[in-house]
């Protein structure tokens, strides 16, 4: 997949063994309410910001300023943060 959204969906579906139906099926109103009521802590928000920037590095939108890290390193960081 060439889009960042498509690659992220593909990564999640492979990582969590989801099928396309699982990703695209409509959510019920009760499902949305139960998810929206869960508290989100500051650490989770920080992880989300870091993962967002790493995805942009992976897709070539951003770049590391230090040449010690590669795109493969960004992918490893993403995988680690998404499984913590």
Secondary structure, DSSP 4 states (H G I P E B T S, - for coil): --SHHHHHHHHHHHHTT--HHHHHSPPPHHHHHHHHTS---HHHHHHHHHHHHHHHHHTTSS--SSTT--HHHHHHHHHHHHH-
